[in-house]
């Protein structure tokens, strides 16, 4: 095979992969919504004041799941016992674990605005343990990191988290990890495109 033919074959293969990725769970045009999807979209608009976006677009293939996931997210993101900044810290750690560029790009600026230090966020993006953690941030980091890496949390880490945030805080923190893992998995399965021009993670798994 000549070099030219090889390049053409390689390009065709790459285009086919890209097309396959786009066709996995393409965004459903609102004009094509079923009755259940229309209701889920209306409920989403009412709750979030925005049309269906991001990880909820592939979830629209199961509107019942979308609505239940959205309701869980409404609580965990905006009302959890951790407060806004620590919730965003937990989301960043989870997005990094799943190497999820869309989730990271959306929450990176939100976390900075909420009070997470840029150096801390950048260390997480690079797969490093941050050196600028406050005592509360350290407790959250250790809990979330252990849960994601080890699939469990040590007694010492659990006791620190429970002492600081209470049993409700421990349950909410676990819920945040589970919820944003769900969204990250849906995005990864759908090969949902990252935010154009947004802050991206650096390559492979930490």
Secondary structure, DSSP 8 states (H G I E B T S, - for coil): --HHHHHHHHHHHHHHHHHHHHHSS----GGG--HHHHHHHHHHHHHHSS-S-THHHHHGGGHHHHHHHHHHHHHHHHT-TT-HHHHHHHHHHHHHHTT-HHHHHHHHHHHHHHT--HHHHHHHHTT---S---HHHHHHHHHHHHHHHHSS--HHHHHHHHHHHHHHHHHHHHHHHHHHHHHHHHHHHHT----TT-----SS--
